[in-house]
Amino acid sequence: MLSMIKKSKKIIAAGLISTLTAAYLFGGYAQAKNIKTESTAKEKLEAYIKFTQILNVIEKEYVDETNTTDLIDKALKGLMSNLDSHSSFMNTKEYKDLTVQTKGEFGGLGISVGMKDGALTVIAPLEGTPAMKAGVKAGDIILKINDKATIGMSIDESVKLMRGKPGTDIELTVVRKDAPKPIVIKITRDIIKIQSVYAKKFKTDKNLLYLYVTSFDQKVVENTKKAIKEHKNTEGIILDLRNNPGGLLDQAVGLVDMFVDHGVIVSQRGRVKTENVEYKATKPNTDTQTPMVVLVNGGSASASEIVSGALQDFNRSIVVGEKTFGKGSVQVVMPVGANEALKLTVARYYLPSGRTIQAKGVTPDIIVHSGEIPRKQDSLYLKESNLKKHLEVELAKIDANATKKSIRVDINATDGNTTVSADDNKTIISEDMLYKDAQLKIGVDILKALVITKKGKK
């Protein structure tokens, strides 16, 4: 052991001699950059020397032969990943993949992922995509992608593995809260086509408008304005941003601007002054009167957090649901030479009140967890519209030969209740659907109270 230590010391000394000039150049640069902090320059010099010493030891003593370029690349990857989960170093191949990923057709799963507490986590599956159909849920921790463990894997690496030829299969092994063991989910890749805005009415409250924004693509503001224009006499709006992983900043700002007529909607701040930008509301075509409720959950991230947080800070909306994901940073790609690049976090987003959403998220005004709201139906008190159908069903039970009008009856196997089914109407939210979604039901109840309060002020 003693001889090994002596040998290492000699190697370190040799490394010091071979790299001292470069280290002094770095130190001299730092000192020239900030003359008032000579001790900081000294610390930088010592750090550069230490790194070079260790690199020399690895090159000479590591059990396998190493390549200096590979060692530096690995060191840079480790450096960037330890800054935050969104910064990364891209080698030649990775940088090339990034520059071409928006060209051509790629098969995907339809999920947005992020790093949370060091684990690769599903922010949200997108509406109507293979991931949602296969049963992937917001908050799932991805343990393996096919046979590759995700521990230590970057977001970029994981996305690259999940992308592939349309029609090909992939298996995700996920850890889900309250599940007794990891779940293996098989998904078939497909071309992801997403409708970003859905507009619906409520069967029982036709004066309320439900807007579900699945992601912030380039037509969110346009489609939202169109939906509001088509649904006249709207007295209240439910804006559903649950499982919305974000998207384009300008669309998030534009959506808030539709309901706020002054003030800073969101700002971004970094160390470099050019990254400090404010996005302000404008007065034209602004609706500041219609009551609003925004729905969020753990799958709401980035742009959806900016929208919900800004509307909350402006007291323009009541936010209902669960705490959001907490993704509020800005990344830029900086080329390093001709074929490599850094993806670096250069700023964070701040809401109108000055708070940041990065790693903190938006806490709803009213916490409501997902689930159903149980209700007891008294069959003795039937609505007039259902009475005739109910009597026909009862008649069929006691007289097998009875003549019935054409009617389809579904029996709920879990509780024996009889319900009459009609063709699905994709633009109407029924009362049954409301009770199956506690967050939406409570959001609607709050919105109705806001509408009544507004009428009382007139």
Salt bridges, closest charged atoms under 4 A:
GLU61 OE2 - LYS7 NZ 3.94
GLU94 OE1 - LYS77 NZ 2.79
ASP97 OD2 - LYS93 NZ 3.52
ASP97 OD2 - LYS160 NZ 3.15
ASP140 OD2 - ARG176 NH2 2.81
ASP156 OD1 - LYS343 NZ 2.98
ASP169 OD2 - LYS186 NZ 3.57
ASP205 OD2 - LYS448 NZ 3.64
GLU235 OE1 - LYS455 NZ 3.31
ASP240 OD2 - ARG242 NH2 2.80
ASP261 OD1 - HIS262 ND1 2.70
ASP287 OD1 - ARG316 NH2 3.83
ASP313 OD1 - ARG355 NH2 2.81
GLU322 OE2 - HIS369 ND1 3.05
GLU394 OE2 - HIS390 NE2 3.80
GLU394 OE2 - LYS397 NZ 3.24
ASP410 OD1 - ARG408 NH1 3.50
GLU431 OE2 - ARG375 NH1 3.71
GLU431 OE1 - LYS383 NZ 3.49
ASP432 OD1 - ARG375 NH2 2.18
ASP437 OD2 - ARG242 NH2 2.90
ASP445 OD2 - LYS441 NZ 2.81
